[in-house]
């Protein structure tokens, strides 16, 4: 029996579980066993196949802190909570409702365990192989023995063949599985059999399945006598299918069909018997040459993904009847020569052209949310991509990775357009005036683009050292807004650390510069361990609260501070939400709340060490801090996957920065335009020199501005070498 850690913690968590009703209990256990990490919308589709109201139930579990939805919109729960769910279900073993441990799964599939009440079973043979490989240790004889065992297992697995018995001499690490096992599980709802192979007839395959996931399905087609009438999701990714099925099966409840990376698939199945299908995934089916005309019967289809179907040369005209389609992905369809998809009511011919690739823009009007165009075409083509018209209802336009050279002037008339993605459009040379209400513009890695129009919202421009005008604009903007303390901090950062990225935030004439360090080569410790150590107050092992008394020269008013934070994010942390640090002056009873931002950087490692340095200048509405005041620093409740380890503060005094306090934009312009004020001119020249020295190795990869400039945010990255 697997040992479940933190037993005492689980007993506390169990109290929350015990207050759930039967429906929520089953929902929680199903997520813990089968749907952890799954897209929440897909999981809702599956669970609604049993009982309606899955989304409401998930929200209820979220309110009870048993389930979360991460930044990728996938179901997630803390490992302790998931372990608790699995332990609860394990204790139900006499009922045999849910099986996930491979030993138990093999016992069921060999027929040695009662499966009459089986609700779900999951078995992933590839995971077993990976686990076996991970156990290899650095002893030569053991390594050879383990690798030999692994290779033998892989060979035996590939020798399995459906529909016929194997010779008794062909024994793998596990017993050969027979389809007779399915006879003993008549009411199973969820079944995952990744890379698992059986011999025998599928006559008694479960008839009440809601979800079937079978990566590596080895047959050339689904046997005709397999009954899948109640199936909601069919995932046969990485299968050996040539034809998904023969004939016209009627699957009235099927909502998702995923056949991605089925390398042998030549043609799609007949879709006329799939009236409820909402999502069709055919990505990386590199031998797919034909899409059945019956695809036009899919009145509810929302998503069609044909990415990297490199053998596909044409799309059927019947696709123009897909009036519910919201997302069409054609990226990587390198041999697709024409998109002949006219709506039946289309009058005239407004065209979207790409050197032989023709599509009716009347068809585009039926795609109000997302639109993806091919980005990789035949090498023989030099593409010209011109848009003559776009639907005014368009809210999100994604042309990333395409070979467009320009956008039409009429794009400014798309009053509802919020997001415009032009990422990696390497041939894009110019941009016209953009819609006034545009929220996000992404022109990252558009290497031919030399200028962009002024945008008041979010602008992403990664990889943009050649976009001189934009970079000069960003650096000039920084010179206008930043004060001498900020430049001193940045000069220190640039000289001592040279971080790969940093961000600067400006809110209501008060700014913060935040530097995050992710790598072992980048350390912020020098700021408080060397020549300025006596100026820092540090708690190196922060627990809950850091209390101290301010000791500073009485003649110099405290005008700001530098805040150092050392923390780590655990593997379960997948968001980029900020956390909050409270600096409280207990003497006067007032607090200052600092928002600590986390860069949205993913890591393959389980724990990510991060150091952050924030510089902040106090405003007129902030609490004052004086010599002798009692101060405490605490972290407000935050995600358990963030652990604060070190906190330090350095107080800044008036004499260190009275040469140029923070100015508003108008104040700066007034000062800068005063030709009689030589001091201001000298200060500006000094700022330009410092900014040029500090930022010469960095590009502004992200910039946003809100509320008429009262809030601005810059994200700088080191230039590409």
ZAGU-306351 format. One record per residue (C-alpha): x, y, z; residue in three letters. Coordinates in pm, whole numbers, padded with zeros to 5 digits, always signed. Last residue first. Layout:
N
XYZALA
...
***
This chain:
721
+02348+03865-02832UNK
+01978+03934-02789UNK
+01917+04243-02581UNK
+01840+04204-02212UNK
+01473+04242-02133UNK
+01282+04545-02004UNK
+00916+04546-01893UNK
+00759+04889-01858UNK
+00435+04967-01675UNK
+00236+05289-01666UNK
-00048+05410-01445UNK
-00146+05775-01421UNK
-00079+05803-01795UNK
-00429+05893-01901UNK
-00584+05613-01692UNK
-00378+05332-01838UNK
-00040+05270-01997UNK
+00134+04950-02101UNK
+00481+04857-02222UNK
+00643+04525-02296UNK
+00970+04421-02456UNK
+01164+04738-02375UNK
+01512+04650-02492UNK
+01819+04632-02273UNK
+02196+04656-02321UNK
+02209+05035-02364UNK
+01962+05083-02080UNK
+02197+05181-01801UNK
+02448+05389-01998UNK
+02185+05561-02207UNK
+01976+05628-01897UNK
+02275+05776-01714UNK
+02368+06006-02004UNK
+02008+06114-02057UNK
+01964+06180-01686UNK
+02276+06398-01677UNK
+02150+06596-01975UNK
+01817+06645-01798UNK
+01986+06759-01477UNK
+02199+07006-01673UNK
+01894+07144-01846UNK
+01711+07172-01514UNK
+02006+07356-01362UNK
+02028+07588-01661UNK
+01674+07715-01605UNK
+01640+07990-01858UNK
+01537+07755-02137UNK
+01227+07652-01944UNK
+01084+07381-02167UNK
+01227+07102-01950UNK
+01083+07241-01630UNK
+00737+07287-01776UNK
+00752+06947-01945UNK
+00858+06784-01620UNK
+00584+06947-01418UNK
+00325+06844-01676UNK
+00438+06479-01666UNK
+00433+06473-01287UNK
+00758+06504-01105UNK
+00936+06273-00868UNK
+01198+06457-00669UNK
+01502+06590-00845UNK
+01798+06725-00651UNK
+01643+06624-00321UNK
+01746+06262-00371UNK
+02004+06159-00115UNK
+01937+06452+00118UNK
+01578+06340+00167UNK
+01666+06004+00311UNK
+01621+05652+00178UNK
+01547+05366+00417UNK
+01683+05022+00331UNK
+01452+04726+00391UNK
+01512+04350+00397UNK
+01299+04039+00369UNK
+01416+03680+00331UNK
+01240+03344+00294UNK
+00890+03417+00162UNK
+00725+03096+00036UNK
+00481+03102-00256UNK
+00291+02776-00322UNK
+00068+02848-00023UNK
-00084+03138-00224UNK
-00090+03451-00015UNK
-00225+03596+00307UNK
-00061+03937+00364UNK
+00312+03941+00417UNK
+00442+04125+00720UNK
+00677+04412+00795UNK
+00673+04584+01134UNK
+00781+04935+01229UNK
+00831+05109+01564UNK
+00925+05472+01500UNK
+01249+05601+01655UNK
+01358+05810+01355UNK
+01066+05887+01127UNK
+00837+05708+00882UNK
+00543+05891+00726UNK
+00230+05718+00600UNK
+00150+05759+00229UNK
-00082+06030+00095UNK
+00199+06274+00011UNK
+00394+06008-00173UNK
+00680+05787-00056UNK
+00934+05674-00315UNK
+00961+05306-00390UNK
+01250+05086-00502UNK
+01180+04716-00529UNK
+01446+04445-00533UNK
+01329+04089-00597UNK
+01500+03755-00557UNK
+01347+03438-00697UNK
+01422+03070-00632UNK
+01209+02835-00842UNK
+01104+02500-00700UNK
+00993+02195-00902UNK
+01216+02264-01198UNK
+01063+02282-01543UNK
+01016+02653-01492UNK
+00762+02895-01629UNK
+00806+03271-01609UNK
+00503+03495-01551UNK
+00702+03761-01360UNK
+00581+03799-01006UNK
+00473+04139-00880UNK
+00502+04252-00518UNK
+00229+04502-00433UNK
+00328+04719-00141UNK
+00070+04810+00123UNK
+00163+05103+00348UNK
+00023+05101+00699UNK
-00080+05354+00963UNK
-00099+05330+01343UNK
+00126+05627+01423UNK
+00383+05435+01628UNK
+00296+05101+01468UNK
+00424+05218+01131UNK
+00317+04922+00919UNK
+00487+04792+00605UNK
+00243+04541+00454UNK
+00367+04319+00171UNK
+00123+04199-00094UNK
+00132+03916-00347UNK
+00107+03956-00720UNK
-00068+03710-00955UNK
+00149+03537-01216UNK
-00020+03199-01204UNK
+00114+02844-01225UNK
+00224+02774-00868UNK
+00204+02399-00798UNK
+00574+02351-00866UNK
+00665+02578-00576UNK
+00756+02945-00599UNK
+01048+03078-00398UNK
+01114+03396-00207UNK
+01382+03655-00138UNK
+01247+04006-00101UNK
+01444+04332-00085UNK
+01264+04661-00032UNK
+01435+04991-00109UNK
+01288+05290+00070UNK
+01142+05635+00035UNK
+01149+05996+00156UNK
+01280+05958+00511UNK
+01341+06309+00641UNK
+01698+06404+00725UNK
+01785+06596+01041UNK
+01696+06313+01277UNK
+01961+06088+01126UNK
+01825+05732+01116UNK
+01738+05449+01355UNK
+01398+05301+01283UNK
+01286+05042+01537UNK
+01234+04679+01426UNK
+00974+04410+01359UNK
+00976+04141+01087UNK
+00664+03923+01092UNK
+00552+03579+00980UNK
+00858+03362+00926UNK
+01149+03539+00756UNK
+01483+03368+00786UNK
+01725+03632+00659UNK
+01561+03923+00839UNK
+01752+04222+00708UNK
+01772+04592+00799UNK
+02000+04753+00543UNK
+02219+05062+00573UNK
+02500+04881+00756UNK
+02533+04636+00467UNK
+02599+04915+00221UNK
+02958+04819+00133UNK
+02885+04449+00102UNK
+02601+04227+00219UNK
+02297+04441+00142UNK
+02306+04519-00226UNK
+02550+04239-00300UNK
+02282+03982-00215UNK
+02101+04057-00540UNK
+02231+03751-00720UNK
+02237+03659-01086UNK
+02460+03365-01178UNK
+02232+03122-00992UNK
+01943+03221-01216UNK
+01599+03366-01143UNK
+01658+03724-01030UNK
+01371+03971-01032UNK
+01427+04345-01042UNK
+01142+04578-00957UNK
+01146+04954-01003UNK
+00861+05130-00830UNK
+00717+05469-00914UNK
+00494+05728-00753UNK
+00339+05995-00977UNK
-00001+05822-00955UNK
+00137+05477-01038UNK
+00461+05412-01230UNK
+00586+05053-01253UNK
+00931+04951-01376UNK
+01017+04594-01466UNK
+01335+04392-01485UNK
+01481+04125-01711UNK
+01797+03925-01785UNK
+01970+04077-01488UNK
+02302+04260-01534UNK
+02395+04199-01171UNK
+02662+04441-01056UNK
+02678+04715-01320UNK
+02322+04716-01452UNK
+02165+04669-01111UNK
+02379+04942-00955UNK
+02294+05178-01239UNK
+01929+05085-01199UNK
+01930+05167-00830UNK
+02107+05496-00890UNK
+01866+05577-01173UNK
+01568+05509-00950UNK
+01709+05728-00675UNK
+01766+06012-00925UNK
+01403+06029-01037UNK
+01220+05858-01323UNK
+00933+06001-01530UNK
+01082+06201-01814UNK
+01394+05989-01855UNK
+01178+05676-01867UNK
+00969+05821-02149UNK
+01285+05897-02344UNK
+01387+05533-02299UNK
+01052+05407-02424UNK
+01048+05642-02722UNK
+01405+05551-02811UNK
+01306+05183-02803UNK
+01000+05241-03023UNK
+01197+05446-03275UNK
+01483+05197-03284UNK
+01280+04887-03358UNK
+01600+04698-03441UNK
+01651+04579-03082UNK
+01302+04434-03085UNK
+01310+04074-02976UNK
+00997+04106-02763UNK
+00763+04391-02857UNK
+00443+04362-02656UNK
+00226+04674-02635UNK
-00055+04709-02384UNK
-00264+05025-02396UNK
-00211+05376-02527UNK
-00068+05276-02863UNK
+00134+05514-03078UNK
+00186+05369-03422UNK
+00464+05118-03479UNK
+00800+05160-03647UNK
+01072+04955-03812UNK
+00892+04627-03875UNK
+01108+04382-04068UNK
+01201+04178-03757UNK
+00847+04117-03636UNK
+00979+03922-03337UNK
+00713+04056-03098UNK
+00441+04270-03253UNK
+00171+04204-02991UNK
-00090+04480-02964UNK
-00338+04466-02677UNK
-00635+04686-02582UNK
-00741+04836-02913UNK
-01013+05094-02847UNK
-00873+05355-03087UNK
-00846+05107-03372UNK
-00502+05109-03540UNK
-00349+05357-03783UNK
-00149+05160-04037UNK
+00134+04919-03958UNK
+00441+04872-04172UNK
+00698+04609-04268UNK
+00553+04268-04178UNK
+00781+04006-04334UNK
+00883+03836-04006UNK
+00531+03803-03869UNK
+00655+03641-03545UNK
+00377+03787-03328UNK
+00109+03985-03508UNK
-00163+03944-03244UNK
-00430+04215-03232UNK
-00660+04213-02928UNK
-00960+04440-02865UNK
-01127+04488-03203UNK
-01481+04617-03149UNK
-01440+04940-03347UNK
-01288+04772-03649UNK
-01264+05097-03848UNK
-00889+05128-03789UNK
-00847+04803-03983UNK
-00960+04991-04293UNK
-00602+05097-04366UNK
-00532+04738-04461UNK
-00253+04547-04286UNK
+00095+04502-04426UNK
+00360+04249-04530UNK
+00179+03932-04424UNK
+00393+03620-04399UNK
+00201+03454-04116UNK
+00347+03357-03779UNK
+00087+03538-03574UNK
-00220+03658-03762UNK
-00450+03649-03459UNK
-00747+03886-03471UNK
-00969+03917-03167UNK
-01292+04116-03149UNK
-01415+04096-03509UNK
-01772+04223-03548UNK
-01662+04472-03814UNK
-01581+04181-04042UNK
-01257+04224-04237UNK
-01207+04352-04587UNK
-00942+04372-04855UNK
-00671+04193-04660UNK
-00348+04142-04847UNK
-00095+03861-04806UNK
+00180+03844-05059UNK
+00373+03526-05031UNK
+00684+03418-05206UNK
+00594+03058-05276UNK
+00832+02781-05377UNK
+00900+02698-05011UNK
+00547+02571-04971UNK
+00357+02740-04688UNK
+00422+02800-04321UNK
+00209+03050-04128UNK
-00142+02947-04225UNK
-00411+03170-04071UNK
-00571+03164-03727UNK
-00894+03347-03651UNK
-01045+03385-03309UNK
-01369+03534-03180UNK
-01611+03644-03451UNK
-01552+03365-03702UNK
-01867+03382-03916UNK
-01746+03705-04071UNK
-01441+03519-04197UNK
-01661+03325-04436UNK
-01763+03649-04601UNK
-01390+03703-04632UNK
-01390+03434-04899UNK
-01060+03257-04905UNK
-00787+03233-05166UNK
-00439+03091-05133UNK
-00272+03140-05470UNK
-00045+03414-05353UNK
-00213+03486-05018UNK
-00548+03644-05086UNK
-00851+03730-04871UNK
-01131+03801-05110UNK
-01453+03993-05127UNK
-01662+03824-05394UNK
-02012+03933-05488UNK
-02309+03831-05276UNK
-02260+03555-05021UNK
-02584+03392-04908UNK
-02454+03038-04946UNK
-02134+03124-04766UNK
-01822+03075-04969UNK
-01545+02841-04856UNK
-01286+02777-05125UNK
-00970+02796-04915UNK
-00704+02723-05169UNK
-00350+02591-05198UNK
-00309+02403-04869UNK
+00027+02238-04910UNK
+00200+02393-04607UNK
-00086+02345-04361UNK
+00143+02470-04081UNK
-00110+02698-03912UNK
-00463+02620-04027UNK
-00646+02668-03696UNK
-01014+02766-03718UNK
-01176+02901-03402UNK
-01530+03026-03357UNK
-01731+02794-03581UNK
-02106+02820-03518UNK
-02198+02889-03883UNK
-02014+02585-04015UNK
-02191+02596-04353UNK
-01878+02732-04524UNK
-01713+02402-04439UNK
-01925+02246-04715UNK
-01681+02386-04970UNK
-01439+02110-04872UNK
-01086+02209-04772UNK
-00793+02158-05001UNK
-00435+02032-05017UNK
-00394+01847-04686UNK
-00062+01665-04680UNK
+00096+01900-04422UNK
-00178+01874-04161UNK
+00042+02089-03937UNK
-00249+02259-03757UNK
-00592+02133-03859UNK
-00779+02241-03543UNK
-01154+02294-03580UNK
-01323+02458-03282UNK
-01689+02557-03235UNK
-01879+02282-03418UNK
-02250+02301-03332UNK
-02390+02272-03686UNK
-02163+01984-03777UNK
-02337+01891-04104UNK
-02072+02071-04311UNK
-01821+01811-04195UNK
-02021+01572-04413UNK
-01793+01669-04701UNK
-01529+01437-04556UNK
-01187+01589-04503UNK
-00928+01426-04725UNK
-00549+01419-04740UNK
-00446+01342-04381UNK
-00094+01203-04388UNK
+00056+01460-04144UNK
-00215+01429-03881UNK
-00027+01685-03671UNK
-00345+01852-03539UNK
-00675+01678-03616UNK
-00875+01812-03320UNK
-01252+01846-03364UNK
-01445+02033-03092UNK
-01819+02094-03071UNK
-01974+01768-03195UNK
-02345+01744-03103UNK
-02482+01618-03437UNK
-02219+01343-03480UNK
-02385+01092-03715UNK
-02318+01289-04034UNK
-01949+01321-03949UNK
-01814+01044-04172UNK
-01460+00978-04056UNK
-01162+01188-04161UNK
-00924+01063-04424UNK
-00567+00938-04434UNK
-00486+00883-04066UNK
-00145+00716-04043UNK
+00026+00979-03826UNK
-00247+01004-03566UNK
-00082+01307-03405UNK
-00418+01455-03306UNK
-00727+01236-03317UNK
-00939+01427-03066UNK
-01317+01409-03104UNK
-01505+01624-02853UNK
-01882+01664-02817UNK
-02013+01309-02870UNK
-02372+01287-02742UNK
-02556+01165-03054UNK
-02293+00916-03161UNK
-02462+00761-03467UNK
-02215+00539-03650UNK
-02193+00600-04024UNK
-01980+00336-04197UNK
-01617+00261-04127UNK
-01437+00414-03834UNK
-01138+00637-03766UNK
-00985+00540-04100UNK
-00608+00490-04096UNK
-00589+00477-03718UNK
-00255+00393-03557UNK
-00324+00629-03266UNK
-00124+00923-03134UNK
-00445+01077-02999UNK
-00753+00857-02965UNK
-00953+01091-02741UNK
-01329+01033-02756UNK
-01529+01270-02535UNK
-01906+01258-02476UNK
-01971+00884-02521UNK
-02325+00764-02453UNK
-02370+00585-02788UNK
-02021+00434-02791UNK
-02103+00072-02882UNK
-01806-00113-03033UNK
-01949-00348-03298UNK
-01795-00156-03587UNK
-01438-00195-03461UNK
-01256+00142-03445UNK
-01011+00160-03734UNK
-00649+00070-03810UNK
-00611-00073-03460UNK
-00326+00024-03224UNK
-00477+00291-02999UNK
-00163+00484-02899UNK
-00345+00719-02663UNK
-00674+00573-02546UNK
-00893+00824-02365UNK
-01260+00724-02344UNK
-01500+00949-02154UNK
-01874+00892-02103UNK
-01871+00513-02129UNK
-02201+00331-02078UNK
-02159+00057-02341UNK
-01842-00104-02208UNK
-01670-00327-02471UNK
-01837-00668-02479UNK
-01797-00731-02853UNK
-01443-00596-02854UNK
-01301-00930-02968UNK
-00966-01066-02855UNK
-00621-00933-02783UNK
-00551-00619-02588UNK
-00300-00335-02602UNK
-00237-00048-02361UNK
-00062+00262-02492UNK
-00298+00483-02287UNK
-00596+00296-02145UNK
-00807+00571-01987UNK
-01167+00478-01910UNK
-01436+00686-01743UNK
-01798+00573-01705UNK
-01772+00202-01614UNK
-02114+00034-01589UNK
-02056-00303-01757UNK
-01715-00377-01604UNK
-01687-00757-01611UNK
-01727-00804-01988UNK
-01445-00556-02040UNK
-01195-00805-01897UNK
-01276-01045-02181UNK
-01079-00803-02401UNK
-00767-00988-02291UNK
-00451-00844-02143UNK
-00113-01015-02159UNK
+00039-01029-01811UNK
+00298-00772-01719UNK
+00674-00756-01769UNK
+00624-00904-02110UNK
+00575-01266-02206UNK
+00598-01380-02566UNK
+00659-01751-02507UNK
+00285-01803-02472UNK
+00238-01697-02832UNK
+00010-01400-02868UNK
-00360-01429-02934UNK
-00520-01243-03220UNK
-00758-00951-03260UNK
-00521-00670-03169UNK
-00146-00711-03193UNK
+00115-00689-02919UNK
+00472-00695-03048UNK
+00525-00325-02971UNK
+00465-00391-02601UNK
+00705-00687-02609UNK
+00976-00468-02755UNK
+00918-00192-02500UNK
+00930-00442-02214UNK
+01253-00598-02342UNK
+01409-00253-02383UNK
+01315-00165-02025UNK
+01449-00490-01884UNK
+01775-00451-02074UNK
+01800-00095-01950UNK
+01749-00208-01592UNK
+02007-00487-01616UNK
+02266-00268-01782UNK
+02214+00009-01528UNK
+02229-00240-01241UNK
+02564-00375-01364UNK
+02707-00026-01412UNK
+02591+00124-01084UNK
+02462+00479-01132UNK
+02098+00409-01069UNK
+01810+00350-01311UNK
+01480+00412-01134UNK
+01380+00683-01382UNK
+01370+00426-01664UNK
+01107+00222-01484UNK
+00904+00535-01418UNK
+00924+00623-01788UNK
+00808+00273-01884UNK
+00523+00289-01637UNK
+00426+00630-01771UNK
+00416+00480-02118UNK
+00179+00208-01998UNK
-00080+00458-01878UNK
-00370+00299-01689UNK
-00681+00481-01569UNK
-01002+00323-01444UNK
-01344+00472-01373UNK
-01676+00399-01209UNK
-01627+00026-01136UNK
-01931-00117-00960UNK
-01917-00462-01124UNK
-01538-00458-01124UNK
-01458-00748-00889UNK
-01084-00808-00893UNK
-00896-01101-01052UNK
-01025-01029-01401UNK
-00687-00957-01555UNK
-00804-00603-01631UNK
-00909-00549-01271UNK
-00582-00677-01122UNK
-00390-00481-01384UNK
-00563-00161-01275UNK
-00492-00233-00909UNK
-00119-00270-00977UNK
-00127+00035-01207UNK
-00264+00260-00935UNK
-00555+00465-01077UNK
-00876+00273-01002UNK
-01207+00428-00903UNK
-01524+00252-00787UNK
-01394-00084-00664UNK
-01671-00113-00401UNK
-01439-00319-00182UNK
-01167-00062-00264UNK
-01358+00230-00107UNK
-01058+00301+00116UNK
-00867+00373-00203UNK
-01127+00638-00287UNK
-01055+00825+00034UNK
-00680+00786-00017UNK
-00709+00923-00370UNK
-00900+01226-00250UNK
-00651+01290+00030UNK
-00362+01263-00213UNK
-00529+01523-00433UNK
-00571+01757-00139UNK
-00208+01710-00035UNK
-00094+01768-00394UNK
-00283+02095-00413UNK
-00557+02099-00673UNK
-00572+02195-01040UNK
-00830+02200-01316UNK
-00702+02375-01626UNK
-00779+02726-01745UNK
-00414+02789-01838UNK
-00383+03038-01550UNK
-00496+02773-01304UNK
-00847+02667-01203UNK
-00855+02558-00840UNK
-01010+02273-00641UNK
-01054+02194-00271UNK
-01049+02554-00150UNK
-01416+02540-00040UNK
-01510+02817-00284UNK
-01330+02621-00557UNK
-01538+02313-00473UNK
-01856+02518-00518UNK
-01727+02656-00848UNK
-01667+02297-00960UNK
-02025+02205-00866UNK
-02167+02497-01062UNK
-01961+02389-01361UNK
-02076+02029-01325UNK
-02444+02125-01325UNK
-02589+01847-01536UNK
-02530+01489-01428UNK
-02340+01212-01603UNK
-02263+01368-01943UNK
-02227+01696-01758UNK
-01905+01548-01621UNK
-01757+01511-01968UNK
-01851+01856-02096UNK
-01739+02011-01768UNK
-01400+01840-01801UNK
-01358+01981-02151UNK
-01442+02330-02028UNK
-01198+02296-01737UNK
-00907+02191-01957UNK
-00763+01884-01787UNK
-00483+01902-01528UNK
-00664+01683-01274UNK
-00952+01518-01459UNK
-00928+01148-01375UNK
-00857+01072-01011UNK
-00872+01400-00819UNK
-01138+01535-01054UNK
-01355+01225-01014UNK
-01306+01237-00636UNK
-01426+01598-00616UNK
-01728+01532-00837UNK
-01821+01224-00635UNK
-01809+01420-00310UNK
-01993+01711-00473UNK
-02281+01484-00574UNK
-02291+01307-00237UNK
-02313+01630-00036UNK
-01997+01788+00096UNK
-01939+01839+00470UNK
-01710+01534+00489UNK
-01472+01691+00237UNK
-01408+01995+00455UNK
-01333+01771+00755UNK
-01105+01556+00539UNK
-00871+01850+00496UNK
-00796+01837+00869UNK
-00735+01463+00852UNK
-00516+01519+00548UNK
-00289+01746+00747UNK
-00242+01471+01006UNK
-00155+01220+00737UNK
+00118+01437+00590UNK
+00239+01165+00354UNK
+00029+00885+00196UNK
+00219+00555+00201UNK
+00136+00339-00099UNK
+00000+00000+00000UNK
***
